[in-house]
Structure formats: C-alpha cells, structure tokens
Amino acid sequence: MIGEDVTLSCLYITGAPARVSWLKHYMVNGSYVDENKIAFVTTLKVFVDSIAFTRDLNYSDDPSSRLAICFENLFASQCL
C-alpha cells in the first residue's frame, strides 16, 4: 500500500445528517500524542453524505501512520 493510490469507502446509515471524516494519525518522536495527550492527526477528507468515499489517495507517508474514520451528528460522535 505504501506509495500506491488507494480507495477508501464506508457506507453508514443514520437518521440524522452526519459529518464523516477520514483521518491519518502519525507519530512524532515515537508517539502518536503530544505531552498534553493531543493526537497528531491530519484530516484527509470530510463528507456530509451517506457514503464516505475517496479515491486515489496516495498513501506514501510514514508506514507507522494509521487511518481512522470519524462520524459526528447532533446525537453522537465516534471514531473507528
């Protein structure tokens, strides 16, 4: 996957409009968080739709980085 284009997709069902974000967590000095426990993270894409789909994302960064998806609406928020 490193250095190649990848396609990320996620289908979700919700009764309320939701904001969906693809995130990349990365390490700085061997840690995913700073001294205040704040995560080192970059937002890759944000969607407000029922299908969170992004294509041709070149994943050529540090192999220790991790991808996550976060859902938010009026009632809850969750990152996976």
N, C-alpha and C positions, 0 to 999 in steps of 0.2 A: 504494500500500500504506500510506503514512503516514496515520494517523488512521482506518484501516479495520480491521475484525476479519479475522484471517487464521487459517487452519488449517494446522498443521504436522504432517506424518506421516513416519514412517520405519519400514520393515519390515526386521528384521535376523534372521539365522539364526546361532545359536551352540550349541555343545554343552554349555555351562555357563551357569548363570544369570548375567544381566548387569544392570548398572545403567546406565540411559541418561538423560542429562541434556541438556535444551535450555538453551543459554546465550546471553546477549546481551553482546557486547563493546562498550564505549563509550569515547569519548575524553574526556580531561580535559586542558585546556590544549594541545590539538592532538596528544596522544599516546594510544595505546592501552595503554601500560605506564607504571609509575611509575619513579622513579630507580633502583630495585632490579630493574628488568625484570619486575615482577609485573604481570600483566594486570589492567586494570579490567574486571570481569566481574560480571554478576548471573545467578543461576540462575533460570530461568523455570519449569521443570517437571522432575521426576525420576520415572522409571518403572523398575519391575523386572518386565518382561514381554517378550513377543516383538514387541509393536507399541508404538512410542513415538508417541503421537498426542495432540495437544492442539488444541482448537478455541476459537474466539472469543478469541484473544489479541489485544488491541488494541495495535497497533504504532504508537503516536503519539509516541514519543520522538524524540530527535535522529536525523536522517536519516543521520548518519555512523556510527551503531551497526551492528554486524554480528551475525548469528545463527550459532551453531555447535551441533553435536551431538557429545556425547562418550559413548563406550562403555567400560565397565570390567567385567572379571570377574577370576577368580583368575589367569588366564594373561596378560592384556594389558590395555592401555588405549589408546584412540585418540580424538582429536578431529578432526572434519572441519568 
